[in-house]
Amino acid sequence: MSTKKKNKPAQNECPEFKSAEEFELLSAADKEKVWNYYNRVIPESEMRPLTKRERARFEKIQRRSVGRPKVGQGAKVVAVTLEKGLLQRVDDYARQHEMKRAEMITKGLLLVIGQRA
């Protein structure tokens, strides 16, 4: 049996919850307390250096690449001027065939240079 007493959170403290489901069960007033707790300037007295485990996790996250995964040699954004009517036809066709505009243009360019899409 634990000898620790569970104190009711003070006015400026955050109610405890361990999952999104538990959070959803909180009252509107408790959800507001959670918001106020996390949406504040954290005082220096609540700060500490990262542990070795936390530091390793932080560095792993920092190394993680962001954005789309690299396919082939990667992608390059290119500005291409198209006549408005043609662009509308491209967009309509792509939408009807559940394609992205870039996918359709890529397939068209591959057809022109003689490669299979």
Residue pairs with C-beta under 8 A, 6 or more apart in sequence:
9 15
9 16
9 33
11 33
12 36
12 37
13 33
13 37
14 33
14 34
14 37
14 38
15 26
15 30
15 33
15 34
17 23
17 25
17 26
17 34
23 31
23 34
26 34
50 58
68 75
80 105
82 90
90 101
90 104
90 105
91 101
93 99
93 104
94 100
94 101
94 103
94 104
97 104
99 107
106 117
107 117
110 116
110 117
111 117
